[in-house]
């Protein structure tokens, strides 16, 4: 029976959660997931369409899948640009194209091209939660809402994924408890606008395990803080709500880690970007947070070369990062994406200027990062074990201040005489830091 599905998922962890949902239903209803294209009977490409490099990667992945000669279903964010992909790929093996979270259409396309012989029909909305996980067993992403209701001028997400739709809080609580029962030690809460969670839902009470809850971020954090796992929050806008989270971080209920994509510090550029949140006295607010929680780790991303960015605006950004000395900072050169308002703004910046500003930014931030990391030498850190490289004799771990795949790691060498008592993957150990570079730490077992 031909029932083997090849599956590739690109882009962010929110897209990964969508892939988990689709794979769960495929397996539940008789399909098998192939480990490679060669062994598959049909291929699903879950695309990303956020920025130009991700669009290029998605297009190349679709092309590679079609080159196998197998039927191909395209879904995900870039799939929302149906006419663009249809013009690009006029191919007999392209079964169909659909946008993100259109699970039932993915189901229909797969069943039409690769029908099962068991006579079963099914709907993707029936997927058990949690289902198949594509992350290691010890951590999971929990998506609490879909889409975004903001209108940032550089972002295509609202056009690709629609307005924000929050999940009822009792559904999230149920998933969290099931994940912990499975042995998850770390839960990473994700959404496009995490602090806005629940604003689109009625303020009615939801009942879970005999208690009533309102679907809002503080109620959810209060619930999560009582769980004996690492809880990490991603993708927060600088709303005043952040101040309400600090007590939970100070008490140890959730990890003192904030993922806030500030994007810039110049008020003029932030207005052009149409960024939501409180941007007044941003540096002073950050320093106040760190004063309350000295170990607070802040991750952010910044854009250089945004239309209209003057040298004064850019200097403002450099002064900002030098003042606040953030721990984890990514930098991107602005690029126009179809369908975003920023592409229509005057005073577009040349690629040469973008590259020059990017280099200056990264040179300063790398020095700050190295300075921050060296302060950890001599400290003892809790670390979660992600992997063990037996050939190199290194235990690969992360501290509480490192999110998987995007932040640094703690490498812990071990001797052969220690190999019989190595920690289990997913366990949390204590390690003393003896060295550091710009991104990673080195500790002792």
C-alpha positions in Angstrom: 0.0 0.0 0.0 1.3 3.4 -0.9 1.0 5.4 2.3 4.4 6.9 3.0 4.7 10.7 3.3 7.9 12.6 3.0 7.7 15.8 5.0 9.9 18.9 5.2 9.1 21.9 7.5 10.9 25.2 7.1 10.9 28.4 9.0 10.1 29.2 12.6 9.0 27.0 15.5 5.4 28.1 15.0 5.5 26.4 11.6 7.1 23.4 13.3 4.0 23.1 15.5 1.8 23.1 12.4 3.9 20.3 11.0 3.5 18.3 14.2 -0.3 18.7 14.0 -0.4 17.5 10.3 1.9 14.5 10.9 -0.1 13.5 14.0 -3.3 13.1 11.9 -1.5 11.5 9.0 -0.1 8.8 11.3 -3.4 8.4 13.2 -5.2 7.6 10.0 -2.9 5.1 8.4 -0.2 7.1 6.7 3.5 6.6 7.5 6.2 9.3 7.6 9.2 8.4 5.4 12.7 9.3 6.6 13.7 10.5 3.2 12.3 11.4 -0.2 13.5 8.2 -1.8 11.3 6.1 0.4 8.2 8.4 0.2 5.1 8.1 -2.0 4.2 11.8 -1.7 6.0 14.8 -0.3 4.6 17.7 1.8 6.6 20.9 1.8 5.7 23.2 4.7 7.0 26.5 3.6 8.1 29.8 5.2 7.5 33.2 3.5 8.6 35.7 6.1 11.7 37.3 4.5 13.4 36.9 1.1 16.0 34.4 2.2 13.3 32.1 3.6 11.2 32.5 0.4 14.2 31.5 -1.6 14.8 28.5 0.6 11.2 27.4 0.3 11.2 27.8 -3.5 14.4 25.7 -3.7 12.8 23.0 -1.4 9.7 22.8 -3.6 11.9 22.4 -6.6 14.0 19.6 -5.0 10.8 17.8 -4.0 9.3 18.1 -7.6 12.6 16.8 -9.0 12.1 13.5 -7.3 9.2 12.7 -9.6 6.9 12.2 -6.6 3.5 14.0 -6.0 4.1 17.2 -4.0 1.7 19.2 -1.7 2.8 22.7 -0.8 1.5 24.3 2.4 2.6 26.9 5.0 3.1 30.6 4.8 4.5 30.9 1.3 1.5 28.7 0.2 -0.7 31.7 0.9 0.9 33.3 -2.2 -0.9 30.8 -4.4 -0.7 32.7 -7.7 3.1 33.4 -7.2 3.8 29.7 -6.7 1.4 28.6 -9.4 3.2 30.8 -12.0 6.6 29.6 -10.7 5.8 25.9 -10.8 3.7 24.7 -13.7 4.5 21.1 -12.9 2.3 17.9 -13.4 3.5 16.5 -10.0 2.3 19.6 -8.0 -0.8 18.2 -6.5 -1.9 21.5 -4.9 -1.0 24.6 -2.9 -2.5 25.8 0.3 -1.8 28.4 3.0 -0.8 27.8 6.7 -3.1 25.9 9.0 -5.4 24.9 6.2 -5.2 21.3 7.5 -8.4 20.0 5.9 -7.3 21.1 2.5 -3.9 19.4 3.0 -5.9 16.3 3.9 -8.0 16.5 0.8 -5.0 17.0 -1.5 -3.1 14.0 0.0 -6.2 11.8 -0.1 -6.9 12.7 -3.7 -3.3 11.9 -4.8 -2.6 9.0 -2.4 -5.8 7.5 -1.2 -5.8 4.9 1.6 -7.3 1.5 1.0 -8.9 1.3 4.4 -11.9 3.3 3.4 -11.3 5.8 6.3 -12.0 9.5 6.0 -10.8 12.0 8.5 -10.5 15.7 9.3 -7.3 17.4 10.5 -9.2 19.3 13.2 -9.6 16.0 15.0 -5.9 15.8 15.9 -5.2 14.8 19.4 -3.2 17.3 21.5 -0.4 16.9 22.1 0.4 14.6 19.2 3.6 13.6 17.4 6.5 15.9 18.5 9.4 16.9 16.1 11.5 18.2 19.0 13.6 16.1 21.3 11.6 14.4 24.0 12.7 16.8 26.8 11.3 20.1 25.3 8.3 21.2 23.3 6.9 24.4 21.7 3.4 25.3 22.8 1.6 27.6 20.4 -1.0 29.7 22.2 -2.4 31.7 19.3 -2.3 31.9 15.6 -1.8 34.9 13.3 -1.3 38.5 14.3 -3.5 41.6 14.5 -0.6 44.1 14.4 0.3 46.0 11.3 4.1 46.4 11.4 5.0 47.9 8.0 7.8 45.4 7.3 6.0 42.2 8.3 4.1 39.9 5.9 2.7 37.6 8.7 -0.8 39.1 9.0 -1.3 38.8 5.3 0.0 35.2 5.3 -1.6 33.9 8.6 -4.4 36.3 9.2 -5.5 38.1 12.4 -4.7 36.7 15.8 -6.8 33.8 16.9 -6.1 32.7 20.5 -6.7 29.2 21.9 -8.9 28.8 24.9 -6.8 28.7 28.1 -8.2 25.3 29.2 -7.0 23.7 25.9 -3.5 25.0 26.5 -3.5 23.9 30.1 -4.5 20.4 29.1 -1.7 20.2 26.5 0.8 21.5 29.1 -0.1 18.8 31.6 0.0 16.1 29.0 3.5 17.2 27.8 4.8 17.2 31.4 3.4 13.7 31.9 5.4 12.6 28.8 8.6 13.8 30.4 9.1 17.3 29.0 11.4 19.4 31.1 11.1 22.6 29.2 8.1 24.3 27.6 8.6 27.2 25.1 5.5 29.3 24.8 5.2 30.8 21.3 2.8 33.0 19.3 3.3 35.9 16.9 2.3 38.3 19.7 2.5 36.3 23.0 1.5 39.1 25.4 -1.6 39.8 23.4 -2.9 36.3 24.0 -6.6 36.2 24.8 -7.4 39.8 23.8 -9.6 38.4 20.9 -11.5 36.0 23.2 -14.6 36.8 25.3 -13.9 37.3 29.0 -15.9 34.3 30.0 -14.5 31.9 32.5 -13.1 28.5 31.3 -13.1 25.6 33.7 -10.0 23.3 34.0 -9.7 20.7 36.7 -12.5 22.3 38.7 -11.0 25.8 38.7 -12.1 28.8 36.6 -9.7 30.7 34.4 -9.8 33.7 32.0 -8.0 33.4 28.7 -5.3 36.0 29.2 -1.5 35.9 29.4 -1.2 36.6 33.2 -3.6 33.8 34.1 -1.7 31.5 31.8 1.7 32.5 33.2 0.3 32.0 36.8 -0.7 28.5 35.8 2.6 27.7 34.2 4.7 29.1 37.0 3.3 26.3 39.3 4.7 23.6 37.1 8.1 21.9 37.9 9.5 22.6 34.4 11.4 25.3 32.7 9.0 27.8 31.1 10.3 30.1 28.5 8.3 32.9 26.8 9.1 33.9 23.2 8.0 36.8 20.9 6.9 39.5 23.3 6.2 43.1 22.3 7.4 45.8 24.8 3.9 46.2 26.3 3.6 47.4 29.9 2.5 43.8 30.6 6.1 42.8 30.9 6.4 44.5 34.2 3.7 42.1 35.5 5.8 39.1 34.4 8.9 40.1 36.4 7.6 38.8 39.8 7.1 35.3 38.3 10.7 35.5 37.0 12.0 36.8 40.3 10.3 33.9 42.2 11.7 31.3 39.8 8.3 30.3 38.4 9.3 31.1 34.9 12.8 31.5 33.4 14.2 35.0 33.6 14.4 35.2 29.8 12.6 37.7 27.6 12.5 37.3 23.8 11.5 40.8 22.7 12.2 41.8 19.0 12.8 45.5 19.6 13.8 45.9 15.9 15.1 49.4 16.5 15.5 52.1 19.2 15.0 55.3 17.1 11.5 56.7 17.8 11.2 57.9 14.2 12.1 54.5 12.7 9.8 52.7 15.2 7.0 54.9 14.0 7.7 54.1 10.4 7.8 50.5 11.3 4.4 50.9 13.1 5.7 48.8 16.0 3.2 48.3 18.9 4.0 48.6 22.6 5.5 51.2 24.9 8.7 52.5 23.1 9.1 55.5 25.4 12.3 55.5 27.4 13.0 51.9 26.3 16.6 51.7 27.5 15.6 53.0 31.0 12.8 50.4 31.2 15.3 47.6 30.3 17.8 48.8 32.9 15.0 48.9 35.4 14.1 45.2 34.6 17.7 44.2 35.1 17.9 46.1 38.3 15.0 44.1 39.6 16.4 40.8 38.2 20.1 41.0 37.7 20.3 37.6 36.0 17.6 38.6 33.5 18.5 37.5 29.9 17.0 39.4 27.0 17.1 38.2 23.4 16.2 40.6 20.6 16.5 41.2 16.9 17.2 44.5 15.1 16.8 45.7 11.6 19.4 48.0 9.9 18.8 49.8 6.7 15.1 50.3 7.1 13.7 52.9 4.6 14.3 56.4 6.0 17.0 55.3 8.5 19.5 58.1 8.7 23.0 58.0 10.2 21.5 59.7 13.3 18.9 56.9 13.6 21.5 54.3 13.2 23.8 55.9 15.8 20.8 56.0 18.1 20.6 52.2 17.7 24.3 51.7 18.4 24.1 53.9 21.5 21.1 51.8 22.6 22.8 48.4 22.4 25.9 49.8 24.1 23.8 51.2 27.0 21.6 48.2 27.7 24.2 45.5 26.8 21.7 42.8 25.8 22.7 39.2 26.0 21.4 37.8 22.7 21.1 40.1 19.7 20.4 39.2 16.1 20.7 41.7 13.3 19.1 41.7 9.9 19.5 43.9 6.8 16.1 45.2 5.7 14.8 43.6 2.5 11.6 44.4 0.8 9.0 41.5 0.7 6.0 41.6 -1.6 2.9 42.8 0.1 4.4 44.9 2.9 3.9 48.6 3.3 7.6 49.4 4.0 8.4 48.7 0.4 6.4 51.8 -0.6 8.2 54.1 1.8 10.5 56.8 0.4 14.3 57.0 1.1 15.1 53.3 0.5 18.6 52.5 1.7 21.3 51.1 -0.7 22.7 47.6 -0.2 26.1 49.1 0.4 24.9 51.2 3.3 23.0 48.3 4.8 26.1 46.1 4.7 28.2 48.8 6.2 25.8 49.4 9.1 25.3 45.7 9.6 29.1 45.2 10.0 29.4 48.1 12.5 26.4 46.8 14.5 27.8 43.3 14.7 31.3 44.4 15.6 29.9 46.3 18.7 27.4 43.6 19.7 30.0 40.8 19.5 32.2 42.7 21.9 29.2 43.2 24.2 28.3 39.5 24.0 31.8 38.4 24.8 31.9 40.7 27.8 28.6 39.3 29.1 29.7 35.7 28.5 33.0 36.1 30.3 31.2 37.4 33.4 29.8 33.8 33.7 33.2 32.2 34.1 33.5 30.8 37.6 29.7 30.6 38.1 27.7 27.4 38.5 24.9 27.0 36.0 21.9 24.8 35.7 22.1 23.1 32.3 19.7 20.9 30.4 21.4 18.0 28.5 20.4 18.2 24.8 22.9 15.7 23.3 26.1 13.7 23.9 28.9 13.6 21.3 30.5 10.3 22.2 33.1 10.6 19.4 34.3 14.0 20.6 33.5 13.2 24.3 31.5 16.3 24.9 28.1 16.7 26.6 26.1 19.4 24.8 23.8 21.4 27.1 22.0 24.7 27.5 21.6 27.0 30.4 18.3 28.5 31.4 19.3 31.6 29.4 19.7 29.7 26.1 16.7 28.8 23.9 17.2 25.7 21.7 18.6 26.2 18.2 18.8 30.0 18.4 21.0 30.7 21.4 24.3 29.4 22.6 25.3 26.1 24.4 27.4 24.9 27.2 29.9 22.3 26.1 31.1 20.0 28.8 34.1 17.7 28.0 34.4 14.4 29.8 37.1 11.7 30.2 36.8 8.1 29.3 36.6 7.1 32.9 33.5 9.2 33.3 31.7 7.6 30.4 29.9 5.1 32.6 28.2 7.8 34.6 27.1 10.4 32.0 23.8 12.2 32.6 20.7 11.3 30.6 19.6 13.4 27.7 16.9 15.8 29.0 18.2 15.8 32.6 19.2 19.0 34.3 22.7 19.1 35.8 24.9 21.6 37.5 28.1 22.7 35.8 30.9 25.2 36.7 31.9 27.5 33.8 35.6 27.7 33.1 35.7 29.4 29.7 33.6 31.4 27.2 33.5 32.9 23.7 31.0 35.3 22.1 28.2 32.8 22.0 29.0 29.6 24.0 30.2 28.5 27.4 32.5 25.7 28.5 31.9 23.9 31.8 33.0 21.0 33.9 31.0 17.9 34.5 
